[in-house]
Amino acid sequence: MARVVVEVMLKPEILDPQGQAIVGAAHRLGFPHVGAVRQGKRFEIELDGEPDEARLAEIRRMAETLLANPVIEDFELRFD
């Protein structure tokens, strides 16, 4: 059984209000050296059998249509 990790992040040009809120909270809690935070999502997908090109293409299509909003988010696939 293989595991594919899909990491989804906002595109760099998109403002991240959650990340900005984390920076503010970090400063208030005594972490003054935090300069910036980008918040994202991580999905761990277990595949039956070994991953091949067809299965990876299927996961990529799933990420494009279900897990990420391609207008404002980028995603990356990797094996874990």
C-alpha positions in Angstrom: 0.0 0.0 0.0 1.4 3.4 -1.0 0.6 6.8 0.5 0.4 10.0 -1.5 0.5 13.3 0.2 -1.2 16.3 -1.4 -0.2 19.7 0.0 -2.4 22.6 -0.9 -1.3 26.2 -0.4 -2.6 29.6 -1.4 -0.8 31.0 -4.4 1.9 33.5 -3.3 -0.1 36.5 -4.7 -3.2 35.6 -2.7 -3.5 37.2 0.8 -3.6 34.8 3.7 -5.7 36.2 6.5 -5.3 33.1 8.6 -1.6 33.3 8.3 -1.7 37.0 9.3 -3.8 36.1 12.3 -1.3 33.5 13.4 1.5 36.0 13.2 -0.4 38.4 15.3 -1.2 35.7 17.9 2.4 34.5 17.9 3.7 38.0 18.7 1.2 38.4 21.5 2.2 35.1 22.9 5.9 36.0 23.1 7.2 34.8 19.7 8.4 38.1 18.3 10.7 36.7 15.6 7.9 35.2 13.5 7.8 37.2 10.3 5.2 35.5 8.2 3.0 32.4 8.1 1.2 30.8 5.2 -1.5 28.3 6.2 -2.4 25.4 4.0 -4.0 21.9 3.9 -2.4 18.5 3.9 -4.2 15.3 2.6 -2.8 11.8 3.0 -4.3 9.4 0.5 -3.6 5.6 0.7 -3.6 3.7 -2.6 -4.3 0.0 -3.0 -1.2 -1.5 -4.5 1.8 0.3 -5.9 1.4 3.8 -7.5 1.7 3.9 -11.2 1.3 6.7 -13.7 -2.5 6.1 -14.1 -3.1 6.2 -10.4 -1.0 9.3 -9.9 -2.9 11.0 -12.8 -6.1 10.1 -11.0 -4.9 11.7 -7.7 -3.7 14.7 -9.6 -7.2 15.1 -11.2 -8.8 14.6 -7.8 -6.5 17.4 -6.3 -7.4 19.7 -9.2 -11.2 19.2 -8.9 -11.8 18.3 -5.2 -9.0 19.2 -2.9 -7.7 22.5 -4.3 -9.2 25.6 -5.9 -6.9 26.0 -8.8 -7.8 29.7 -9.2 -6.3 30.6 -5.8 -4.4 27.5 -4.7 -1.4 25.5 -5.8 -0.9 21.8 -4.9 2.0 19.4 -4.8 2.0 15.6 -4.8 4.6 13.5 -3.1 5.1 10.0 -1.7 5.3 9.6 2.1 
